[in-house]
């Protein structure tokens, strides 16, 4: 019997070890490049499958793959997941005792490991480099390669030294990977890592499953956060980012008083407390981490359903990477933010008080301006976000707040003239609150002391509320028409950009401040299915949790949520059917298949299956083909074919309604099934050399005599 993957060992490993039927996007090209000994620079969004791009070549090529990773937590996650799939792997970092490190080194020398994860600091030690020179190395993978950029938010000085790999191991292929790199950072990665001869693979930066939502703080931001979590993510895992440690502690404590499972995380906490909180977040369901930016890089938890910001990030790179920790499993997730004027002032103050040189400060100012621009725009946020990274989206995304609820704008030219004139006439030394009081004609004694009740701008702004004026000033600061005197007491002063507006030469349209509306959430079919089969869903999660606790690993290391959802959707009845579900390789099928089948068979819901099959039949009758139905229902093509096979088996559809086969093709498939002892699809697929998809074979089998 011919095996269609015999001449493609990478595809064979993808299917048997990792449980995925096909490569995605550029994965196959990247894997081939590295297997054939070429260097590669991979730009791929979080959740796009970067790890497979070096894990599979390391398993195909002779020797051990060396992965340079910046964080211990990331190494531990990756190693645990690979071991679940039967891959022999380990890590070398400061968490190991001397004896444990010696044992890992011995395993390397004995050739027992396929992959070794190493921190950059550990790699640069003379002892480690000497050890590597004694090994047969299949490849070097430099993960989180953007850490090499001195202008980036995750700069790691040790990464600059990694060019030593090219110097000391010139024949070993290198693959550098990142999900966060604008065009200057990409050039810096190439230069600093000596990757001029590498092939660049840019899969784009879009994460279409993430809904971006940014709003001004109207009222109390944490109250808005609580409503958001309770309305849309009750009982689900999330991350809340705050600018200061104090706000982290206060927010986590407050969320706990509201009945949520929230834990703080910042550098001021004891190391063992931080580690315990991170472990609980990774292993338990429904935990919310409230953190500073000290938390997150390398966190591989796939089922984070939201990332919220209670303060403005300092750059688009930081925002993109932090929101990118949501929805790594490809299922719907939210990037939610509430920010205010004080965020802008605080971040600019931090920049000015920094000990960095003037060039670095200038770069940081530009990055903050770009972040503010993303917040203030009234068009599609995703288009602007991707444009920043040199990517392109030709049409509005339909999955950000501006697309779902287009913001109202107003001609703020006259109001801006009043606001700017008030800054000028009061001497360019007062803060926002004082200026608003002058504009609204407050009788505050301080205004009278300065004689500002005699100014022409006194009381000319009563048409707007105090909050509306504050919002206007924030937008004027964001657009660079006003600067904040950081070294003084927060006084505002005019910039050159304010002159055309003051003179009436430029029209200014700004976003109206409105109470944030909850966007209508488009739930995909799998979410509806999860709700309909909540008992089965919860039972599968409990089984996963039990198995994870027994082994001391995170639940998602056993199976991702997406895999459990597909179990609920398809409700397989045999190990063969379970093995067709994405994310279940041979090792996991052998280890966990029977346990999960037992749960499914006990709680499977025939009514729910009939309902979802009926929906597929209806769409087929409306003229959609299986591929179009899969896209519309956000299900896999295999799932749609399983629905159609069920309908054929029940006599509701004929085979020719579903698949187009020539007579000789149909006879060949039927003959293959007749020669089969058990009617299983995988041997038939291999016998026919992969000429027909599993789903097509499933539909043909449904026309035959019932299988045992």
C-alpha positions in Angstrom: 0.0 0.0 0.0 1.4 3.4 -1.0 1.7 6.1 1.6 1.2 9.6 0.1 3.4 11.2 2.8 6.3 8.8 2.4 8.1 11.3 0.1 7.1 14.2 2.3 8.4 13.5 5.8 7.5 17.0 7.0 3.8 16.4 6.1 4.0 13.0 7.7 5.2 14.6 11.0 2.6 17.3 10.8 -0.2 14.7 10.6 1.1 12.0 12.9 2.9 14.0 15.6 1.0 17.2 15.7 -2.4 16.1 14.4 -2.9 18.7 11.7 -4.0 17.6 8.2 -2.4 20.4 6.1 0.1 23.2 6.5 -1.2 26.7 6.8 -0.2 29.8 4.7 3.6 29.9 4.2 4.4 27.0 6.7 5.2 24.5 4.0 7.5 26.9 2.1 9.3 27.9 5.3 9.7 24.2 6.5 11.2 23.3 3.1 13.6 26.2 3.1 15.0 25.2 6.5 15.0 21.4 5.8 17.1 22.2 2.6 19.6 24.1 4.7 18.5 27.7 3.9 18.2 30.6 6.4 14.8 32.2 6.9 13.2 35.3 8.5 9.6 34.6 9.4 7.1 37.3 10.1 3.9 35.7 11.2 1.0 36.8 13.4 0.7 35.3 16.9 -1.2 32.0 16.6 -0.2 31.6 13.0 1.9 28.5 13.7 5.5 29.9 13.9 6.7 27.1 16.2 6.0 24.3 13.7 8.2 26.2 11.2 11.3 25.1 13.2 10.0 22.1 15.2 9.2 20.1 12.1 12.5 20.8 10.3 14.3 19.8 13.5 12.5 16.5 13.5 13.3 15.9 9.8 16.9 17.0 9.8 19.7 15.0 11.5 20.8 16.2 14.9 19.3 18.5 17.5 17.4 21.8 16.9 18.6 24.6 19.1 15.9 27.1 20.0 16.9 30.5 21.5 14.0 31.7 23.6 13.9 34.8 25.9 11.7 33.6 28.7 11.7 30.6 31.0 7.9 30.4 31.0 7.8 30.1 27.2 10.4 27.3 27.2 8.6 25.4 29.8 5.3 25.6 27.9 6.9 24.6 24.6 8.7 21.7 26.1 5.6 20.4 27.9 3.5 20.6 24.8 6.2 18.8 22.7 6.5 16.0 25.2 2.7 15.5 25.1 3.2 14.9 21.3 6.0 12.4 22.0 8.9 14.6 21.0 12.1 14.2 23.0 13.0 17.8 24.1 14.4 19.7 27.1 15.5 23.2 28.1 18.6 24.7 29.6 18.0 27.8 31.8 18.5 29.2 35.3 15.5 27.3 36.6 17.5 24.0 36.6 19.7 22.8 39.3 23.3 22.0 38.4 22.5 18.3 38.5 19.5 18.8 36.2 21.5 20.9 33.8 24.3 18.3 33.7 21.7 15.6 32.9 20.3 17.6 30.0 23.9 18.1 28.7 24.5 14.4 28.9 21.3 13.7 27.0 22.5 16.1 24.3 25.9 14.4 24.0 24.1 11.0 23.8 22.0 12.3 20.9 18.7 11.6 22.8 17.0 15.0 22.2 15.4 16.3 19.0 15.1 19.9 20.4 16.8 21.9 23.1 15.5 25.3 24.3 18.2 27.7 25.5 18.0 31.2 27.0 20.2 33.7 25.1 22.3 34.4 28.2 23.0 30.7 28.6 23.8 30.3 24.9 26.5 32.9 25.1 28.4 31.2 27.9 31.7 29.7 26.6 30.7 26.4 28.2 27.5 26.2 26.2 29.1 27.2 22.9 31.8 24.6 23.5 29.1 22.0 24.2 27.3 22.9 20.9 30.4 22.4 18.9 30.5 18.8 20.1 26.9 18.1 18.8 25.3 17.5 15.5 23.0 20.5 15.2 20.0 20.4 12.8 19.2 24.2 13.0 19.2 27.3 15.1 15.8 28.9 15.8 15.8 32.5 17.1 12.4 33.0 18.6 11.0 36.5 19.4 13.6 37.9 17.1 12.3 41.5 17.5 14.1 41.5 20.9 17.3 42.4 18.9 15.9 45.9 18.1 17.4 48.5 20.5 14.3 50.7 19.7 11.8 48.0 20.5 9.8 47.6 23.7 11.2 44.1 24.4 14.9 44.9 23.7 17.3 42.2 25.1 21.0 43.1 24.8 22.0 39.4 24.6 20.1 39.1 21.3 22.6 41.4 19.6 25.4 38.9 20.3 23.5 36.1 18.4 25.4 36.9 15.2 28.0 34.5 16.8 25.9 31.6 15.5 26.6 32.6 11.9 30.3 33.1 12.7 30.9 29.8 14.6 28.4 27.6 12.8 28.2 28.9 9.2 26.8 25.7 7.7 23.8 25.4 10.1 20.5 26.9 8.9 19.1 29.7 11.0 15.4 30.7 11.3 14.5 33.9 13.0 10.8 34.4 13.9 8.7 37.2 15.2 5.1 38.4 15.3 6.0 42.1 16.1 8.2 44.0 13.7 7.7 47.1 11.8 9.8 47.7 8.7 12.7 49.4 10.5 12.8 46.5 13.0 12.8 44.0 10.2 15.9 45.7 8.7 17.5 45.7 12.1 16.9 41.9 12.6 18.5 41.2 9.2 21.5 43.4 10.0 22.2 42.4 13.6 21.7 38.6 13.0 23.6 38.6 9.7 20.6 37.3 7.8 21.2 39.1 4.6 21.1 35.8 2.6 17.9 34.6 4.4 14.7 34.2 2.6 12.0 36.5 4.1 8.5 35.0 4.6 5.9 37.6 5.5 2.5 36.1 6.3 1.1 39.5 7.3 0.2 40.7 10.7 -3.5 40.5 10.6 -5.3 38.7 13.5 -8.9 38.7 12.1 -10.3 36.9 15.1 -9.4 39.8 17.4 -12.0 42.6 17.7 -10.2 45.9 18.5 -12.2 48.3 20.7 -10.7 51.6 21.9 -12.6 54.3 23.8 -12.0 57.3 25.9 -12.5 56.9 29.6 -16.0 58.2 30.3 -16.7 57.8 34.0 -14.8 55.1 35.8 -12.7 52.9 33.4 -12.7 49.9 35.8 -16.6 50.0 35.9 -16.6 49.8 32.1 -14.1 47.0 32.3 -16.3 45.1 34.7 -19.4 45.5 32.5 -17.3 44.3 29.5 -16.1 41.2 31.3 -19.5 40.3 32.8 -21.4 40.9 29.6 -19.0 39.1 27.2 -16.4 37.0 29.0 -17.9 35.7 32.2 -15.8 32.8 33.4 -13.2 33.2 30.7 -9.4 33.8 30.9 -8.1 37.3 30.2 -5.3 39.8 30.8 -5.8 43.4 32.1 -2.8 45.7 31.6 -2.2 48.8 33.8 0.6 51.3 33.7 1.5 51.3 37.4 2.0 48.6 40.1 -0.3 50.4 42.4 -3.1 50.4 39.8 -2.5 46.7 39.2 -2.9 45.8 42.9 -6.0 48.0 43.3 -7.7 46.7 40.1 -7.1 43.0 40.9 -8.4 43.5 44.5 -11.4 45.4 43.3 -12.3 42.7 40.6 -12.1 40.1 43.3 -14.6 42.0 45.4 -16.9 41.8 42.4 -16.7 38.0 42.3 -14.1 37.6 39.6 -11.0 35.4 39.9 -8.3 38.1 39.4 -4.6 37.9 40.3 -2.0 40.7 40.3 1.4 40.4 38.5 4.2 43.0 38.5 7.9 43.2 39.3 7.3 44.5 42.8 5.8 41.2 43.9 8.0 38.4 45.4 9.3 36.1 42.8 7.4 33.1 44.2 4.1 35.0 44.2 4.6 36.0 40.6 5.4 32.5 39.6 2.4 31.1 41.5 0.0 33.6 39.9 1.4 32.8 36.4 1.0 29.1 37.0 -2.6 29.5 38.1 -3.3 31.7 35.1 -1.8 29.0 32.8 -3.4 26.0 34.4 -6.7 27.0 35.7 -9.8 28.1 33.7 -11.3 31.5 33.9 -8.4 33.3 35.7 -7.8 37.0 35.0 -4.3 38.4 35.3 -4.0 42.1 36.1 -0.5 43.1 35.2 2.1 45.7 34.1 3.9 45.0 30.9 6.3 42.8 33.0 3.8 40.0 32.2 3.2 38.4 28.9 6.0 37.9 26.4 6.1 34.3 25.5 2.9 33.3 27.3 1.6 30.5 25.1 -1.9 30.1 26.6 -4.2 29.7 23.6 -7.6 30.3 25.2 -7.1 33.9 26.5 -10.4 35.4 25.4 -9.7 39.1 26.0 -6.8 41.5 26.6 -7.9 44.8 28.2 -5.9 48.0 28.7 -6.8 50.4 31.5 -4.0 52.7 30.3 -2.6 53.7 27.0 0.3 51.5 25.7 3.4 53.5 24.8 3.6 52.2 21.2 1.7 50.4 18.5 4.2 47.5 18.8 3.4 47.1 22.5 -0.3 47.3 21.8 -0.2 44.8 19.0 1.9 42.3 20.9 -0.1 42.6 24.1 -3.5 42.3 22.4 -2.0 39.5 20.4 -2.0 37.3 23.5 -5.7 36.9 23.1 -7.2 34.3 20.8 -4.1 32.4 19.9 -6.4 29.4 19.2 -8.0 31.3 16.3 -11.4 31.7 18.1 -13.0 35.1 18.6 -11.3 37.3 21.1 -11.3 41.0 22.2 -8.7 43.7 22.5 -10.4 46.3 24.7 -9.0 49.6 25.8 -10.1 52.6 27.8 -7.7 55.5 28.1 -7.7 59.2 29.1 -5.8 62.5 29.0 -3.8 61.5 32.1 -2.4 58.5 30.2 -1.0 60.8 27.6 0.5 63.2 30.1 2.0 60.4 32.2 3.6 58.6 29.3 5.1 61.8 27.9 6.4 62.7 31.4 8.0 59.2 31.6 9.7 59.8 28.2 11.1 63.2 29.1 12.4 62.0 32.5 14.0 59.0 30.9 17.8 58.7 31.1 17.9 57.7 27.4 19.7 59.9 24.9 17.8 62.4 22.7 17.7 60.1 19.7 16.0 57.4 21.7 13.6 59.9 23.2 12.7 61.2 19.7 11.9 57.7 18.6 9.8 57.0 21.6 7.8 60.3 21.0 7.1 59.2 17.5 5.9 55.8 18.6 3.5 57.4 21.2 2.2 59.8 18.6 1.4 56.8 16.3 -0.4 55.0 19.2 -2.5 58.1 19.9 -3.2 58.4 16.2 -4.6 54.8 16.2 -6.8 55.7 19.2 -8.2 58.9 17.7 -8.9 57.8 14.1 -12.5 57.4 13.0 -11.9 54.8 10.2 -11.0 51.1 10.4 -8.5 50.5 13.1 -7.2 47.2 11.7 -6.3 48.9 8.4 -4.3 51.5 10.3 -2.7 48.9 12.6 -1.6 46.8 9.6 -0.4 49.8 7.7 2.0 50.6 10.5 3.7 47.3 10.1 3.9 47.7 6.3 1.0 45.3 5.8 -2.2 46.1 3.8 -5.9 45.5 4.1 -7.8 46.6 1.0 -11.2 47.0 2.7 -12.5 47.8 6.2 -12.3 44.8 8.5 -15.8 44.8 9.9 -14.5 43.6 13.2 -13.4 46.7 15.1 -15.4 49.3 16.9 -15.1 51.9 14.2 -16.4 49.5 11.6 -19.2 48.0 13.7 -20.3 51.4 15.2 -18.9 54.2 13.1 -18.1 57.1 15.4 -19.8 60.4 15.1 -17.6 63.4 14.3 -18.1 67.1 14.5 -16.5 70.2 13.1 -14.4 71.3 16.1 -12.6 74.2 14.4 -14.3 77.0 16.4 -14.2 75.1 19.7 -10.5 74.3 19.1 -9.8 78.0 18.4 -11.4 78.9 21.7 -9.4 76.2 23.5 -6.1 77.2 21.9 -6.7 80.9 22.4 -7.4 80.3 26.1 -4.0 78.6 26.4 -2.4 81.6 24.8 -4.2 84.3 26.7 -3.5 82.7 30.1 0.2 82.6 29.5 0.7 79.0 28.3 1.4 77.8 31.9 -1.9 76.3 33.2 -3.3 72.7 33.1 -6.4 71.4 31.5 -8.7 71.7 34.5 -7.9 75.4 35.1 -8.4 76.2 31.3 -11.8 74.5 31.3 -12.8 76.5 34.3 -11.9 79.7 32.5 -13.7 78.7 29.3 -16.9 77.8 31.3 -16.8 81.0 33.3 -16.2 79.5 36.7 -16.2 82.0 39.7 -13.3 80.2 41.3 -11.3 82.6 43.5 -8.0 81.5 41.8 -9.2 82.7 38.4 -10.0 86.1 39.9 -6.6 86.3 41.6 -4.9 86.0 38.2 -7.4 88.4 36.6 -8.4 85.8 34.0 -12.1 86.6 34.6 -11.3 89.7 32.5 -10.0 87.8 29.5 -12.0 87.6 26.2 -11.9 83.8 26.5 -13.5 83.8 30.0 -17.0 82.2 29.8 -17.0 81.7 26.0 -17.3 77.9 26.3 -20.5 77.3 28.2 -21.9 75.4 25.2 -19.7 72.4 26.1 -19.6 70.4 29.3 -16.4 70.2 31.4 -15.9 66.6 30.1 -16.4 67.6 26.5 -13.7 70.4 26.9 -11.4 67.9 28.6 -11.9 65.5 25.7 -11.2 68.3 23.2 -8.0 69.2 24.9 -6.9 65.5 25.0 -7.5 65.3 21.3 -5.6 68.5 20.6 -2.7 67.1 22.7 -2.9 63.8 20.8 -2.8 65.6 17.5 0.3 67.6 18.5 -1.4 71.0 18.6 -0.5 71.3 22.3 2.4 70.1 24.4 2.4 69.5 28.1 5.1 71.2 30.2 6.4 68.1 31.9 9.0 69.8 34.0 6.5 72.4 35.2 3.1 71.6 36.6 1.4 70.1 33.6 0.9 73.5 31.9 -0.1 73.4 28.2 1.7 75.4 25.5 1.0 75.9 21.8 3.0 74.1 19.0 3.6 75.3 15.5 0.9 73.0 14.3 -1.7 75.1 16.3 -1.2 78.2 14.2 -3.2 77.2 11.1 -6.2 76.2 13.3 -6.0 79.4 15.3 -5.9 81.5 12.1 -8.9 79.6 10.7 -6.8 78.2 7.8 -7.5 74.6 8.8 -10.7 72.7 9.5 -10.6 70.3 12.4 -13.0 67.3 12.6 -12.8 65.4 15.8 -14.5 62.3 17.3 -17.6 63.0 19.4 -17.5 61.8 23.0 -20.4 59.4 23.4 -21.2 56.7 25.9 -19.6 53.5 24.7 -22.1 51.2 23.1 -21.7 47.5 23.3 -21.1 46.2 19.8 -23.3 43.4 18.5 -21.2 40.3 18.9 -21.1 38.0 16.0 -20.7 34.6 17.5 -19.5 31.9 15.3 -21.2 28.6 14.9 -18.9 26.8 17.3 -19.8 29.2 20.1 -23.5 28.6 19.5 -22.7 24.9 19.5 -20.8 25.2 22.7 -23.8 26.8 24.4 -26.2 24.2 23.0 -24.1 21.4 24.2 -22.9 23.0 27.5 -23.1 19.8 29.4 -20.8 18.0 27.0 -18.5 21.0 26.7 -18.1 21.2 30.5 -17.6 17.5 30.8 -14.8 17.5 28.3 -13.2 20.5 30.0 -13.3 18.7 33.4 -11.8 15.6 31.8 -9.0 17.7 30.3 -8.4 19.4 33.7 -8.3 16.1 35.5 -5.7 14.7 33.1 -3.7 18.0 33.2 -3.6 18.0 37.0 -2.5 14.4 37.2 0.5 15.3 35.0 1.2 18.8 36.4 0.8 20.6 33.1 -1.5 23.3 31.8 -4.9 22.1 30.5 -4.3 23.4 27.0 -1.2 21.2 26.7 -3.6 18.2 26.6 -6.0 19.8 24.0 -6.8 23.3 23.0 -10.3 24.7 23.4 -10.7 24.6 19.6 -10.1 20.8 19.6 -12.7 20.3 22.4 -15.2 22.5 20.5 -14.7 20.3 17.4 -15.3 17.3 19.6 -18.6 18.9 20.6 -19.5 19.8 17.1 -18.7 16.4 15.5 -19.3 14.1 18.5 -17.1 11.3 17.2 -18.0 7.8 18.1 -14.8 5.9 17.3 -11.1 6.4 17.7 -10.8 6.8 14.0 -13.3 9.6 13.9 -11.7 11.3 16.9 -8.3 11.1 15.2 -9.6 13.2 12.3 -10.1 16.2 14.6 -7.5 18.9 14.3 -4.9 18.9 17.0 -5.0 15.2 17.8 -1.8 13.4 16.7 -1.1 9.7 17.1 0.5 10.1 20.6 -2.4 12.1 22.0 -5.0 9.8 20.4 -3.3 6.8 22.0 -2.9 8.5 25.4 -6.3 10.2 25.7 -8.6 8.9 23.0 -10.5 6.4 25.0 -11.0 8.8 28.0 -12.5 11.5 25.8 -14.6 9.1 23.7 -16.2 7.8 27.0 -17.3 11.3 27.9 -18.7 12.0 24.4 -20.6 8.7 24.1 -22.2 9.3 27.5 -23.3 12.9 26.8 -23.6 13.2 23.0 -26.7 15.0 21.9 -28.4 13.6 18.8 -30.8 16.5 18.7 -28.0 19.0 18.5 -26.3 17.0 15.7 -29.5 16.9 13.7 -29.9 20.7 14.1 -26.5 21.5 12.8 -26.8 18.9 10.0 -30.1 20.5 9.0 -28.4 23.9 8.7 -25.7 22.5 6.4 -28.4 20.7 4.3 -30.3 24.0 4.0 -27.3 25.9 2.7 -26.5 23.1 0.2 -30.0 23.3 -1.1 -29.6 27.1 -1.5 -26.7 26.4 -4.0 -23.6 26.7 -1.8 -20.9 24.1 -2.2 -19.2 22.4 0.8 -16.3 24.9 0.8 -18.6 27.9 0.8 -20.7 26.3 3.6 -17.6 25.8 5.7 -16.6 29.4 5.2 -20.0 30.8 6.0 -20.5 28.6 9.1 -16.9 29.0 10.2 -16.4 25.2 10.4 -13.8 22.9 8.9 -14.5 21.3 5.5 -14.2 17.9 7.2 -17.0 18.9 9.6 -19.3 19.9 6.7 -18.6 16.7 4.9 -19.4 14.7 8.0 -22.8 16.5 8.1 -23.5 15.7 4.5 -22.4 12.1 5.0 -24.9 11.9 7.8 -27.6 13.3 5.5 -26.7 10.8 2.8 -26.8 7.9 5.3 -30.3 9.0 6.5 -31.5 9.3 2.9 -32.0 13.0 3.0 -29.5 13.7 0.2 -28.1 11.7 -2.7 -24.3 11.4 -3.2 -24.5 13.3 -6.5 -26.0 16.3 -4.5 -22.9 16.6 -2.5 -19.8 15.5 -4.6 -19.0 15.4 -8.3 -17.3 12.2 -9.2 -16.8 10.5 -12.5 -18.3 7.0 -12.7 -14.9 5.3 -12.8 -13.8 7.4 -9.7 -16.8 6.3 -7.8 -16.3 2.7 -8.7 -12.6 2.9 -7.6 -13.5 4.3 -4.2 -16.3 1.8 -3.7 -14.0 -1.1 -4.6 -11.4 0.2 -2.1 -14.0 0.1 0.7 -15.2 -3.4 -0.4 -11.6 -4.6 0.0 -11.3 -3.1 3.4 -11.8 -5.2 6.5 -13.2 -2.5 8.7 -14.2 0.4 6.4 -11.8 2.9 8.1 -11.1 5.9 6.0 -7.4 6.5 6.6 -6.2 3.2 4.9 -8.6 4.0 2.0 -7.1 7.5 1.7 -3.6 6.1 1.6 -4.6 3.3 -0.8 -5.9 5.9 -3.2 -2.7 8.0 -2.7 -4.5 11.0 -1.3 -6.5 11.6 -4.5 -9.7 12.3 -2.6 -10.3 14.3 0.6 -11.4 12.5 3.8 -14.8 14.1 3.6 -15.4 12.9 0.0 -14.5 9.3 1.1 -16.8 9.7 4.1 -19.7 10.7 1.8 -19.1 7.7 -0.5 -18.9 5.3 2.5 -22.3 6.6 3.7 -23.9 5.1 0.5 -22.6 1.7 1.3 -23.8 -1.0 3.7 -23.6 0.2 7.4 -20.1 -0.2 8.8 -19.5 -2.0 12.1 
